[in-house]
Amino acid sequence: MDVIPSLARWFHFMAGIMWVGLLYYFNFVQMAALKSAMADGSAAAINRHVVPRALAWFRWASVATWLTGAALLGANFTAAFALRPGHVLIGIGAWLGTIMLVNVWALLWPAQKMVLGLVEASEAQKVAARRRAFIVSRLNLVLSFPLLFFMGAAGHSATYF
Ligand code: HEM
């Protein structure tokens, strides 16, 4: 049994489940919960005790998923990202995962730092950042659906097509 690819696939699954799992938690649970908590004045506890922890696991799970995915690609890394014949399915999945990773670190996290008061921001900037975080999180939610299709299809194309 090739240990490295097997370990990379195992860690890729675990990191991918953590990343997408928290993405679904933010979109399907936390956003609605924070909205009603803000209405009855109980949002501070969620923002202080839950959100920073969830965001930390989310951010680093995205990096771990990408690195283990790249390790799984190995020598096919360029062929996959160049969408060469025979690597198109995993290539599309890898590009979707890469776009989602960039969204997390370049757009979502800077916006969340403003919303959580981890960096200086005016009230108007916080409102704009909250809107940006909402849109980017929804975008990554939508991207996760074709991503998971192509991740599965890549290894089981005979079954899918
Ligand atoms: C949210 C992000 C991601 C999730 C949840 C995810 C999930 C998965 C899952 C569940 C599989 C196993 C499919 C199977 O064998 O049935 C898989 C396979 C794979 N993933 Fe990902 N993945 C993600 C991102 C990435 C990225 C960014 C890359 C590349 C940089 C990547 C590269 C791979 C490779 C090479 C395979 C093996 C495909 C094969 O069996 O031929 N993944 N991924």
Backbone and ligand atoms as CSV (ligand in chain L), in Angstrom:
chain,resi,resn,atom,element,x,y,z
A,1,MET,N,N,0.861,-1.187,0.000
A,1,MET,CA,C,0.000,0.000,0.000
A,1,MET,C,C,0.901,1.242,0.000
A,2,ASP,N,N,0.698,2.134,-1.009
A,2,ASP,CA,C,1.482,3.385,-1.057
A,2,ASP,C,C,1.043,4.252,0.114
A,3,VAL,N,N,1.915,4.466,1.091
A,3,VAL,CA,C,1.489,5.172,2.316
A,3,VAL,C,C,1.140,6.635,2.039
A,4,ILE,N,N,2.014,7.353,1.297
A,4,ILE,CA,C,1.810,8.802,1.126
A,4,ILE,C,C,0.461,9.107,0.465
A,5,PRO,N,N,0.162,8.534,-0.706
A,5,PRO,CA,C,-1.137,8.849,-1.318
A,5,PRO,C,C,-2.302,8.457,-0.399
A,6,SER,N,N,-2.184,7.346,0.299
A,6,SER,CA,C,-3.285,6.917,1.186
A,6,SER,C,C,-3.441,7.909,2.331
A,7,LEU,N,N,-2.329,8.327,2.929
A,7,LEU,CA,C,-2.415,9.304,4.028
A,7,LEU,C,C,-2.946,10.634,3.510
A,8,ALA,N,N,-2.452,11.026,2.302
A,8,ALA,CA,C,-2.901,12.308,1.730
A,8,ALA,C,C,-4.411,12.263,1.480
A,9,ARG,N,N,-4.916,11.149,0.953
A,9,ARG,CA,C,-6.354,11.035,0.690
A,9,ARG,C,C,-7.136,11.071,2.001
A,10,TRP,N,N,-6.608,10.366,3.038
A,10,TRP,CA,C,-7.287,10.318,4.338
A,10,TRP,C,C,-7.349,11.724,4.949
A,11,PHE,N,N,-6.205,12.425,4.954
A,11,PHE,CA,C,-6.193,13.772,5.514
A,11,PHE,C,C,-6.992,14.736,4.645
A,12,HIS,N,N,-6.993,14.483,3.318
A,12,HIS,CA,C,-7.775,15.342,2.427
A,12,HIS,C,C,-9.253,15.236,2.761
A,13,PHE,N,N,-9.729,14.012,2.978
A,13,PHE,CA,C,-11.132,13.805,3.382
A,13,PHE,C,C,-11.429,14.554,4.681
A,14,MET,N,N,-10.572,14.344,5.708
A,14,MET,CA,C,-10.857,14.938,7.034
A,14,MET,C,C,-10.845,16.466,6.958
A,15,ALA,N,N,-9.806,17.011,6.284
A,15,ALA,CA,C,-9.715,18.478,6.177
A,15,ALA,C,C,-10.864,19.018,5.334
A,16,GLY,N,N,-11.214,18.295,4.232
A,16,GLY,CA,C,-12.307,18.738,3.363
A,16,GLY,C,C,-13.643,18.718,4.096
A,17,ILE,N,N,-13.859,17.682,4.938
A,17,ILE,CA,C,-15.116,17.604,5.714
A,17,ILE,C,C,-15.177,18.759,6.717
A,18,MET,N,N,-14.023,19.064,7.369
A,18,MET,CA,C,-13.994,20.177,8.340
A,18,MET,C,C,-14.284,21.497,7.621
A,19,TRP,N,N,-13.616,21.729,6.470
A,19,TRP,CA,C,-13.779,22.998,5.746
A,19,TRP,C,C,-15.220,23.155,5.267
A,20,VAL,N,N,-15.694,22.182,4.489
A,20,VAL,CA,C,-17.055,22.305,3.936
A,20,VAL,C,C,-18.100,22.181,5.034
A,21,GLY,N,N,-17.796,21.371,6.059
A,21,GLY,CA,C,-18.732,21.246,7.184
A,21,GLY,C,C,-18.964,22.592,7.872
A,22,LEU,N,N,-17.867,23.322,8.126
A,22,LEU,CA,C,-18.015,24.640,8.770
A,22,LEU,C,C,-18.632,25.652,7.813
A,23,LEU,N,N,-18.336,25.516,6.509
A,23,LEU,CA,C,-18.962,26.395,5.511
A,23,LEU,C,C,-20.481,26.232,5.567
A,24,TYR,N,N,-20.943,24.964,5.647
A,24,TYR,CA,C,-22.388,24.723,5.740
A,24,TYR,C,C,-22.919,25.201,7.095
A,25,TYR,N,N,-22.165,25.032,8.188
A,25,TYR,CA,C,-22.596,25.535,9.512
A,25,TYR,C,C,-22.800,27.054,9.449
A,26,PHE,N,N,-21.813,27.800,8.863
A,26,PHE,CA,C,-21.942,29.261,8.767
A,26,PHE,C,C,-23.199,29.642,7.970
A,27,ASN,N,N,-23.395,28.965,6.807
A,27,ASN,CA,C,-24.490,29.349,5.911
A,27,ASN,C,C,-25.864,28.898,6.390
A,28,PHE,N,N,-25.946,27.680,6.968
A,28,PHE,CA,C,-27.270,27.141,7.305
A,28,PHE,C,C,-27.644,27.321,8.779
A,29,VAL,N,N,-26.656,27.608,9.645
A,29,VAL,CA,C,-26.968,27.720,11.080
A,29,VAL,C,C,-26.599,29.094,11.636
A,30,GLN,N,N,-25.297,29.439,11.543
A,30,GLN,CA,C,-24.830,30.609,12.291
A,30,GLN,C,C,-25.443,31.920,11.793
A,31,MET,N,N,-25.563,32.124,10.478
A,31,MET,CA,C,-26.087,33.409,9.967
A,31,MET,C,C,-27.492,33.677,10.524
A,32,ALA,N,N,-28.366,32.658,10.453
A,32,ALA,CA,C,-29.738,32.837,10.947
A,32,ALA,C,C,-29.721,33.001,12.469
A,33,ALA,N,N,-28.871,32.218,13.160
A,33,ALA,CA,C,-28.810,32.290,14.626
A,33,ALA,C,C,-28.332,33.673,15.082
A,34,LEU,N,N,-27.315,34.207,14.381
A,34,LEU,CA,C,-26.796,35.533,14.759
A,34,LEU,C,C,-27.843,36.615,14.529
A,35,LYS,N,N,-28.632,36.446,13.436
A,35,LYS,CA,C,-29.673,37.439,13.128
A,35,LYS,C,C,-30.679,37.502,14.286
A,36,SER,N,N,-31.174,36.339,14.740
A,36,SER,CA,C,-32.161,36.377,15.839
A,36,SER,C,C,-31.475,36.739,17.158
A,37,ALA,N,N,-30.214,36.375,17.327
A,37,ALA,CA,C,-29.499,36.746,18.564
A,37,ALA,C,C,-29.280,38.258,18.620
A,38,MET,N,N,-29.019,38.887,17.449
A,38,MET,CA,C,-28.854,40.348,17.440
A,38,MET,C,C,-30.189,41.006,17.804
A,39,ALA,N,N,-31.294,40.380,17.358
A,39,ALA,CA,C,-32.631,40.946,17.640
A,39,ALA,C,C,-32.930,40.915,19.137
A,40,ASP,N,N,-32.505,39.854,19.855
A,40,ASP,CA,C,-32.804,39.823,21.302
A,40,ASP,C,C,-31.580,40.156,22.157
A,41,GLY,N,N,-30.537,40.709,21.494
A,41,GLY,CA,C,-29.390,41.245,22.233
A,41,GLY,C,C,-28.450,40.186,22.808
A,42,SER,N,N,-28.508,38.937,22.271
A,42,SER,CA,C,-27.630,37.886,22.833
A,42,SER,C,C,-26.513,37.498,21.859
A,43,ALA,N,N,-26.218,38.370,20.848
A,43,ALA,CA,C,-25.216,38.016,19.829
A,43,ALA,C,C,-23.790,38.080,20.360
A,44,ALA,N,N,-23.555,38.921,21.378
A,44,ALA,CA,C,-22.172,39.143,21.840
A,44,ALA,C,C,-21.498,37.834,22.239
A,45,ALA,N,N,-22.227,36.940,22.915
A,45,ALA,CA,C,-21.630,35.679,23.380
A,45,ALA,C,C,-21.222,34.804,22.196
A,46,ILE,N,N,-22.072,34.747,21.153
A,46,ILE,CA,C,-21.735,33.942,19.965
A,46,ILE,C,C,-20.496,34.534,19.283
A,47,ASN,N,N,-20.492,35.864,19.141
A,47,ASN,CA,C,-19.364,36.523,18.469
A,47,ASN,C,C,-18.072,36.410,19.274
A,48,ARG,N,N,-18.206,36.281,20.595
A,48,ARG,CA,C,-16.988,36.199,21.421
A,48,ARG,C,C,-16.500,34.757,21.557
A,49,HIS,N,N,-17.411,33.800,21.729
A,49,HIS,CA,C,-16.986,32.438,22.089
A,49,HIS,C,C,-17.055,31.435,20.940
A,50,VAL,N,N,-17.970,31.646,19.979
A,50,VAL,CA,C,-18.157,30.637,18.918
A,50,VAL,C,C,-17.476,31.053,17.609
A,51,VAL,N,N,-17.784,32.253,17.118
A,51,VAL,CA,C,-17.327,32.656,15.776
A,51,VAL,C,C,-15.800,32.607,15.609
A,52,PRO,N,N,-15.007,33.180,16.545
A,52,PRO,CA,C,-13.539,33.139,16.327
A,52,PRO,C,C,-12.999,31.708,16.238
A,53,ARG,N,N,-13.547,30.809,17.099
A,53,ARG,CA,C,-13.078,29.400,17.061
A,53,ARG,C,C,-13.464,28.749,15.732
A,54,ALA,N,N,-14.722,28.930,15.331
A,54,ALA,CA,C,-15.186,28.308,14.072
A,54,ALA,C,C,-14.382,28.836,12.893
A,55,LEU,N,N,-14.101,30.149,12.884
A,55,LEU,CA,C,-13.342,30.739,11.773
A,55,LEU,C,C,-11.899,30.235,11.738
A,56,ALA,N,N,-11.309,30.002,12.917
A,56,ALA,CA,C,-9.919,29.515,12.948
A,56,ALA,C,C,-9.834,28.112,12.345
A,57,TRP,N,N,-10.718,27.196,12.797
A,57,TRP,CA,C,-10.722,25.839,12.231
A,57,TRP,C,C,-11.037,25.891,10.732
A,58,PHE,N,N,-11.956,26.770,10.339
A,58,PHE,CA,C,-12.376,26.906,8.942
A,58,PHE,C,C,-11.204,27.357,8.068
A,59,ARG,N,N,-10.485,28.397,8.521
A,59,ARG,CA,C,-9.382,28.948,7.720
A,59,ARG,C,C,-8.280,27.910,7.509
A,60,TRP,N,N,-7.887,27.261,8.626
A,60,TRP,CA,C,-6.745,26.354,8.502
A,60,TRP,C,C,-7.143,25.023,7.857
A,61,ALA,N,N,-8.433,24.635,7.989
A,61,ALA,CA,C,-8.888,23.429,7.273
A,61,ALA,C,C,-8.855,23.675,5.769
A,62,SER,N,N,-9.088,24.926,5.350
A,62,SER,CA,C,-9.039,25.222,3.909
A,62,SER,C,C,-7.608,25.051,3.386
A,63,VAL,N,N,-6.631,25.490,4.183
A,63,VAL,CA,C,-5.218,25.331,3.768
A,63,VAL,C,C,-4.839,23.851,3.750
A,64,ALA,N,N,-5.255,23.110,4.798
A,64,ALA,CA,C,-4.921,21.680,4.874
A,64,ALA,C,C,-5.576,20.907,3.725
A,65,THR,N,N,-6.810,21.279,3.363
A,65,THR,CA,C,-7.494,20.601,2.247
A,65,THR,C,C,-6.750,20.841,0.933
A,66,TRP,N,N,-6.316,22.112,0.732
A,66,TRP,CA,C,-5.634,22.434,-0.523
A,66,TRP,C,C,-4.275,21.724,-0.608
A,67,LEU,N,N,-3.531,21.753,0.491
A,67,LEU,CA,C,-2.192,21.129,0.478
A,67,LEU,C,C,-2.283,19.609,0.293
A,68,THR,N,N,-3.247,18.955,0.965
A,68,THR,CA,C,-3.368,17.498,0.795
A,68,THR,C,C,-3.911,17.170,-0.590
A,69,GLY,N,N,-4.759,18.059,-1.140
A,69,GLY,CA,C,-5.245,17.875,-2.512
A,69,GLY,C,C,-4.092,17.974,-3.501
A,70,ALA,N,N,-3.231,18.979,-3.291
A,70,ALA,CA,C,-2.060,19.147,-4.162
A,70,ALA,C,C,-1.131,17.946,-4.037
A,71,ALA,N,N,-1.001,17.421,-2.817
A,71,ALA,CA,C,-0.162,16.229,-2.608
A,71,ALA,C,C,-0.757,15.036,-3.351
A,72,LEU,N,N,-2.089,14.942,-3.329
A,72,LEU,CA,C,-2.774,13.843,-4.051
A,72,LEU,C,C,-2.559,13.971,-5.555
A,73,LEU,N,N,-2.514,15.208,-6.043
A,73,LEU,CA,C,-2.262,15.415,-7.479
A,73,LEU,C,C,-0.838,15.000,-7.823
A,74,GLY,N,N,0.100,15.321,-6.946
A,74,GLY,CA,C,1.498,14.929,-7.148
A,74,GLY,C,C,2.027,15.387,-8.503
A,75,ALA,N,N,2.530,14.439,-9.304
A,75,ALA,CA,C,3.142,14.760,-10.606
A,75,ALA,C,C,2.108,15.259,-11.614
A,76,ASN,N,N,0.805,15.052,-11.303
A,76,ASN,CA,C,-0.249,15.496,-12.234
A,76,ASN,C,C,-0.726,16.913,-11.932
A,77,PHE,N,N,-0.007,17.617,-11.017
A,77,PHE,CA,C,-0.440,18.943,-10.586
A,77,PHE,C,C,-0.630,19.876,-11.787
A,78,THR,N,N,0.396,20.002,-12.626
A,78,THR,CA,C,0.306,20.921,-13.764
A,78,THR,C,C,-0.758,20.457,-14.761
A,79,ALA,N,N,-0.773,19.140,-15.040
A,79,ALA,CA,C,-1.760,18.602,-15.994
A,79,ALA,C,C,-3.186,18.887,-15.515
A,80,ALA,N,N,-3.414,18.790,-14.179
A,80,ALA,CA,C,-4.758,19.034,-13.641
A,80,ALA,C,C,-5.112,20.518,-13.772
A,81,PHE,N,N,-4.232,21.419,-13.329
A,81,PHE,CA,C,-4.560,22.855,-13.381
A,81,PHE,C,C,-4.553,23.385,-14.816
A,82,ALA,N,N,-3.895,22.675,-15.740
A,82,ALA,CA,C,-3.942,23.055,-17.159
A,82,ALA,C,C,-5.124,22.374,-17.855
A,83,LEU,N,N,-5.902,21.619,-17.088
A,83,LEU,CA,C,-7.080,20.892,-17.615
A,83,LEU,C,C,-6.719,20.036,-18.833
A,84,ARG,N,N,-5.567,19.345,-18.729
A,84,ARG,CA,C,-5.155,18.492,-19.849
A,84,ARG,C,C,-6.050,17.255,-19.920
A,85,PRO,N,N,-6.208,16.664,-21.165
A,85,PRO,CA,C,-7.060,15.462,-21.302
A,85,PRO,C,C,-6.690,14.399,-20.263
A,86,GLY,N,N,-7.719,13.784,-19.666
A,86,GLY,CA,C,-7.479,12.757,-18.641
A,86,GLY,C,C,-7.413,13.358,-17.240
A,87,HIS,N,N,-7.302,14.687,-17.157
A,87,HIS,CA,C,-7.211,15.347,-15.842
A,87,HIS,C,C,-8.247,16.459,-15.709
A,88,VAL,N,N,-9.211,16.488,-16.668
A,88,VAL,CA,C,-10.164,17.604,-16.692
A,88,VAL,C,C,-11.054,17.621,-15.443
A,89,LEU,N,N,-11.579,16.449,-15.060
A,89,LEU,CA,C,-12.521,16.405,-13.927
A,89,LEU,C,C,-11.846,16.882,-12.639
A,90,ILE,N,N,-10.677,16.297,-12.311
A,90,ILE,CA,C,-10.012,16.718,-11.086
A,90,ILE,C,C,-9.497,18.150,-11.224
A,91,GLY,N,N,-9.145,18.547,-12.465
A,91,GLY,CA,C,-8.682,19.915,-12.689
A,91,GLY,C,C,-9.766,20.939,-12.367
A,92,ILE,N,N,-10.997,20.673,-12.828
A,92,ILE,CA,C,-12.107,21.595,-12.541
A,92,ILE,C,C,-12.341,21.652,-11.028
A,93,GLY,N,N,-12.312,20.470,-10.379
A,93,GLY,CA,C,-12.486,20.424,-8.927
A,93,GLY,C,C,-11.387,21.201,-8.204
A,94,ALA,N,N,-10.157,21.025,-8.659
A,94,ALA,CA,C,-9.024,21.704,-8.021
A,94,ALA,C,C,-9.111,23.220,-8.202
A,95,TRP,N,N,-9.542,23.667,-9.398
A,95,TRP,CA,C,-9.702,25.115,-9.617
A,95,TRP,C,C,-10.800,25.675,-8.717
A,96,LEU,N,N,-11.918,24.944,-8.605
A,96,LEU,CA,C,-13.016,25.407,-7.731
A,96,LEU,C,C,-12.529,25.509,-6.285
A,97,GLY,N,N,-11.760,24.486,-5.828
A,97,GLY,CA,C,-11.232,24.506,-4.470
A,97,GLY,C,C,-10.252,25.652,-4.262
A,98,THR,N,N,-9.469,25.948,-5.306
A,98,THR,CA,C,-8.484,27.033,-5.210
A,98,THR,C,C,-9.189,28.390,-5.141
A,99,ILE,N,N,-10.234,28.581,-5.958
A,99,ILE,CA,C,-11.008,29.837,-5.908
A,99,ILE,C,C,-11.635,30.005,-4.520
A,100,MET,N,N,-12.172,28.885,-3.975
A,100,MET,CA,C,-12.776,28.955,-2.636
A,100,MET,C,C,-11.728,29.312,-1.580
A,101,LEU,N,N,-10.506,28.754,-1.717
A,101,LEU,CA,C,-9.431,29.057,-0.758
A,101,LEU,C,C,-9.059,30.540,-0.806
A,102,VAL,N,N,-8.915,31.094,-2.026
A,102,VAL,CA,C,-8.575,32.516,-2.181
A,102,VAL,C,C,-9.694,33.389,-1.598
A,103,ASN,N,N,-10.954,32.997,-1.827
A,103,ASN,CA,C,-12.091,33.743,-1.253
A,103,ASN,C,C,-11.999,33.803,0.274
A,104,VAL,N,N,-11.597,32.676,0.882
A,104,VAL,CA,C,-11.512,32.619,2.348
A,104,VAL,C,C,-10.441,33.584,2.864
A,105,TRP,N,N,-9.235,33.546,2.279
A,105,TRP,CA,C,-8.112,34.301,2.851
A,105,TRP,C,C,-8.037,35.739,2.347
A,106,ALA,N,N,-8.473,35.972,1.086
A,106,ALA,CA,C,-8.328,37.330,0.531
A,106,ALA,C,C,-9.566,38.204,0.774
A,107,LEU,N,N,-10.742,37.564,0.947
A,107,LEU,CA,C,-11.981,38.350,1.072
A,107,LEU,C,C,-12.698,38.120,2.413
A,108,LEU,N,N,-12.954,36.849,2.742
A,108,LEU,CA,C,-13.799,36.542,3.906
A,108,LEU,C,C,-13.094,36.904,5.228
A,109,TRP,N,N,-11.869,36.424,5.422
A,109,TRP,CA,C,-11.183,36.629,6.701
A,109,TRP,C,C,-10.913,38.115,6.989
A,110,PRO,N,N,-10.412,38.905,5.973
A,110,PRO,CA,C,-10.245,40.348,6.255
A,110,PRO,C,C,-11.573,41.016,6.647
A,111,ALA,N,N,-12.673,40.608,6.008
A,111,ALA,CA,C,-13.984,41.190,6.342
A,111,ALA,C,C,-14.402,40.763,7.745
A,112,GLN,N,N,-14.194,39.477,8.070
A,112,GLN,CA,C,-14.593,38.985,9.389
A,112,GLN,C,C,-13.799,39.663,10.509
A,113,LYS,N,N,-12.507,39.947,10.244
A,113,LYS,CA,C,-11.682,40.615,11.265
A,113,LYS,C,C,-12.257,41.993,11.610
A,114,MET,N,N,-12.790,42.675,10.584
A,114,MET,CA,C,-13.430,43.989,10.821
A,114,MET,C,C,-14.712,43.808,11.637
A,115,VAL,N,N,-15.550,42.847,11.206
A,115,VAL,CA,C,-16.838,42.615,11.872
A,115,VAL,C,C,-16.626,42.246,13.342
A,116,LEU,N,N,-15.597,41.417,13.623
A,116,LEU,CA,C,-15.357,40.947,14.995
A,116,LEU,C,C,-14.552,41.951,15.821
A,117,GLY,N,N,-14.162,43.083,15.171
A,117,GLY,CA,C,-13.411,44.111,15.906
A,117,GLY,C,C,-11.962,43.718,16.154
A,118,LEU,N,N,-11.440,42.765,15.358
A,118,LEU,CA,C,-10.038,42.363,15.520
A,118,LEU,C,C,-9.107,43.370,14.846
A,119,VAL,N,N,-9.675,44.175,13.906
A,119,VAL,CA,C,-8.922,45.279,13.304
A,119,VAL,C,C,-9.784,46.533,13.390
A,120,GLU,N,N,-9.119,47.709,13.388
A,120,GLU,CA,C,-9.842,48.986,13.462
A,120,GLU,C,C,-10.796,49.122,12.279
A,121,ALA,N,N,-12.048,49.552,12.529
A,121,ALA,CA,C,-12.983,49.804,11.421
A,121,ALA,C,C,-14.116,50.688,11.913
A,122,SER,N,N,-14.568,51.619,11.036
A,122,SER,CA,C,-15.704,52.474,11.409
A,122,SER,C,C,-16.985,51.646,11.321
A,123,GLU,N,N,-18.083,52.153,11.848
A,123,GLU,CA,C,-19.369,51.438,11.791
A,123,GLU,C,C,-19.769,51.174,10.339
A,124,ALA,N,N,-19.524,52.182,9.458
A,124,ALA,CA,C,-19.880,52.016,8.031
A,124,ALA,C,C,-19.027,50.912,7.407
A,125,GLN,N,N,-17.742,50.863,7.789
A,125,GLN,CA,C,-16.861,49.814,7.252
A,125,GLN,C,C,-17.309,48.437,7.747
A,126,LYS,N,N,-17.753,48.376,9.017
A,126,LYS,CA,C,-18.215,47.082,9.560
A,126,LYS,C,C,-19.461,46.600,8.817
A,127,VAL,N,N,-20.371,47.533,8.537
A,127,VAL,CA,C,-21.606,47.162,7.814
A,127,VAL,C,C,-21.243,46.630,6.420
A,128,ALA,N,N,-20.328,47.334,5.742
A,128,ALA,CA,C,-19.905,46.897,4.396
A,128,ALA,C,C,-19.185,45.556,4.473
A,129,ALA,N,N,-18.368,45.368,5.522
A,129,ALA,CA,C,-17.626,44.114,5.680
A,129,ALA,C,C,-18.581,42.949,5.959
A,130,ARG,N,N,-19.628,43.215,6.782
A,130,ARG,CA,C,-20.598,42.158,7.081
A,130,ARG,C,C,-21.293,41.705,5.778
A,131,ARG,N,N,-21.623,42.699,4.915
A,131,ARG,CA,C,-22.281,42.392,3.630
A,131,ARG,C,C,-21.338,41.576,2.749
A,132,ARG,N,N,-20.055,42.010,2.704
A,132,ARG,CA,C,-19.066,41.308,1.872
A,132,ARG,C,C,-18.892,39.862,2.352
A,133,ALA,N,N,-18.796,39.682,3.680
A,133,ALA,CA,C,-18.618,38.335,4.234
A,133,ALA,C,C,-19.827,37.460,3.879
A,134,PHE,N,N,-21.019,38.038,3.934
A,134,PHE,CA,C,-22.239,37.286,3.608
A,134,PHE,C,C,-22.191,36.821,2.149
A,135,ILE,N,N,-21.868,37.752,1.226
A,135,ILE,CA,C,-21.866,37.416,-0.213
A,135,ILE,C,C,-20.795,36.368,-0.530
A,136,VAL,N,N,-19.589,36.544,0.020
A,136,VAL,CA,C,-18.497,35.593,-0.273
A,136,VAL,C,C,-18.815,34.217,0.310
A,137,SER,N,N,-19.432,34.190,1.501
A,137,SER,CA,C,-19.766,32.907,2.117
A,137,SER,C,C,-20.827,32.165,1.298
A,138,ARG,N,N,-21.802,32.933,0.777
A,138,ARG,CA,C,-22.822,32.323,-0.089
A,138,ARG,C,C,-22.193,31.825,-1.394
A,139,LEU,N,N,-21.257,32.607,-1.925
A,139,LEU,CA,C,-20.578,32.208,-3.164
A,139,LEU,C,C,-19.831,30.897,-2.951
A,140,ASN,N,N,-19.088,30.781,-1.847
A,140,ASN,CA,C,-18.359,29.535,-1.583
A,140,ASN,C,C,-19.319,28.373,-1.349
A,141,LEU,N,N,-20.485,28.677,-0.763
A,141,LEU,CA,C,-21.496,27.627,-0.594
A,141,LEU,C,C,-21.886,27.063,-1.960
A,142,VAL,N,N,-22.193,27.977,-2.891
A,142,VAL,CA,C,-22.618,27.547,-4.241
A,142,VAL,C,C,-21.480,26.808,-4.960
A,143,LEU,N,N,-20.240,27.285,-4.804
A,143,LEU,CA,C,-19.099,26.634,-5.466
A,143,LEU,C,C,-18.835,25.242,-4.894
A,144,SER,N,N,-19.216,25.031,-3.628
A,144,SER,CA,C,-18.925,23.731,-3.000
A,144,SER,C,C,-19.723,22.601,-3.652
A,145,PHE,N,N,-20.902,22.915,-4.236
A,145,PHE,CA,C,-21.725,21.859,-4.828
A,145,PHE,C,C,-21.048,21.235,-6.066
A,146,PRO,N,N,-20.674,22.050,-7.098
A,146,PRO,CA,C,-19.957,21.415,-8.231
A,146,PRO,C,C,-18.598,20.861,-7.804
A,147,LEU,N,N,-17.919,21.526,-6.811
A,147,LEU,CA,C,-16.624,21.022,-6.357
A,147,LEU,C,C,-16.755,19.579,-5.885
A,148,LEU,N,N,-17.731,19.309,-5.013
A,148,LEU,CA,C,-17.876,17.948,-4.486
A,148,LEU,C,C,-18.261,16.961,-5.591
A,149,PHE,N,N,-19.039,17.456,-6.601
A,149,PHE,CA,C,-19.358,16.587,-7.735
A,149,PHE,C,C,-18.078,16.172,-8.464
A,150,PHE,N,N,-17.233,17.140,-8.776
A,150,PHE,CA,C,-16.007,16.846,-9.539
A,150,PHE,C,C,-14.980,16.080,-8.715
A,151,MET,N,N,-14.954,16.300,-7.382
A,151,MET,CA,C,-14.028,15.521,-6.547
A,151,MET,C,C,-14.398,14.035,-6.609
A,152,GLY,N,N,-15.694,13.751,-6.526
A,152,GLY,CA,C,-16.133,12.363,-6.594
A,152,GLY,C,C,-15.992,11.811,-7.996
A,153,ALA,N,N,-16.352,12.629,-8.999
A,153,ALA,CA,C,-16.333,12.168,-10.396
A,153,ALA,C,C,-14.919,11.831,-10.845
A,154,ALA,N,N,-13.926,12.580,-10.328
A,154,ALA,CA,C,-12.536,12.384,-10.761
A,154,ALA,C,C,-12.075,10.956,-10.494
A,155,GLY,N,N,-12.434,10.438,-9.296
A,155,GLY,CA,C,-11.955,9.101,-8.934
A,155,GLY,C,C,-12.877,7.999,-9.411
A,156,HIS,N,N,-14.075,8.364,-9.838
A,156,HIS,CA,C,-15.059,7.328,-10.199
A,156,HIS,C,C,-15.727,7.668,-11.525
A,157,SER,N,N,-14.922,8.200,-12.471
A,157,SER,CA,C,-15.533,8.711,-13.714
A,157,SER,C,C,-16.346,7.614,-14.406
A,158,ALA,N,N,-15.910,6.356,-14.284
A,158,ALA,CA,C,-16.649,5.256,-14.942
A,158,ALA,C,C,-18.074,5.203,-14.391
A,159,THR,N,N,-18.213,5.439,-13.078
A,159,THR,CA,C,-19.530,5.389,-12.456
A,159,THR,C,C,-20.349,6.606,-12.849
A,160,TYR,N,N,-19.677,7.771,-12.925
A,160,TYR,CA,C,-20.409,9.029,-13.175
A,160,TYR,C,C,-20.829,9.180,-14.625
A,161,PHE,N,N,-19.966,8.715,-15.541
A,161,PHE,CA,C,-20.260,8.994,-16.965
A,161,PHE,C,C,-20.441,7.715,-17.755
L,1,HEM,C1,C,-13.456,22.117,-0.340
L,1,HEM,C2,C,-12.452,21.578,-0.909
L,1,HEM,C3,C,-12.333,20.095,-1.233
L,1,HEM,C4,C,-13.050,19.031,-0.780
L,1,HEM,C5,C,-14.219,19.005,0.196
L,1,HEM,C6,C,-12.492,17.857,-1.428
L,1,HEM,C7,C,-12.980,16.564,-1.247
L,1,HEM,C8,C,-12.509,15.469,-1.931
L,1,HEM,C9,C,-13.071,14.130,-1.832
L,1,HEM,C10,C,-14.269,13.740,-0.966
L,1,HEM,C11,C,-12.341,13.324,-2.642
L,1,HEM,C12,C,-12.465,11.811,-2.824
L,1,HEM,C13,C,-13.250,11.444,-3.958
L,1,HEM,C14,C,-13.308,9.919,-4.030
L,1,HEM,O1,O,-12.275,9.257,-4.092
L,1,HEM,O2,O,-14.407,9.449,-4.071
L,1,HEM,C15,C,-11.324,14.145,-3.241
L,1,HEM,C16,C,-10.391,13.657,-4.116
L,1,HEM,C17,C,-9.393,14.433,-4.600
L,1,HEM,N1,N,-9.168,15.759,-4.381
L,1,HEM,FE1,FE,-10.326,17.007,-3.329
L,1,HEM,N2,N,-11.460,18.225,-2.235
L,1,HEM,C18,C,-11.320,19.587,-2.133
L,1,HEM,C19,C,-10.390,20.398,-2.749
L,1,HEM,C20,C,-9.369,19.900,-3.516
L,1,HEM,C21,C,-8.314,20.719,-4.079
L,1,HEM,C22,C,-8.203,22.233,-3.922
L,1,HEM,C23,C,-7.476,19.869,-4.754
L,1,HEM,C24,C,-6.209,20.161,-5.506
L,1,HEM,C25,C,-5.413,21.167,-5.275
L,1,HEM,C26,C,-8.033,18.523,-4.609
L,1,HEM,C27,C,-7.463,17.381,-5.144
L,1,HEM,C28,C,-8.030,16.129,-5.060
L,1,HEM,C29,C,-7.476,14.941,-5.728
L,1,HEM,C30,C,-6.237,14.885,-6.587
L,1,HEM,C31,C,-8.343,13.884,-5.453
L,1,HEM,C32,C,-8.211,12.411,-5.921
L,1,HEM,C33,C,-9.048,12.207,-7.132
L,1,HEM,C34,C,-8.922,10.749,-7.583
L,1,HEM,O3,O,-9.315,9.876,-6.845
L,1,HEM,O4,O,-8.471,10.571,-8.718
L,1,HEM,N3,N,-9.178,18.581,-3.851
L,1,HEM,N4,N,-11.443,15.441,-2.792
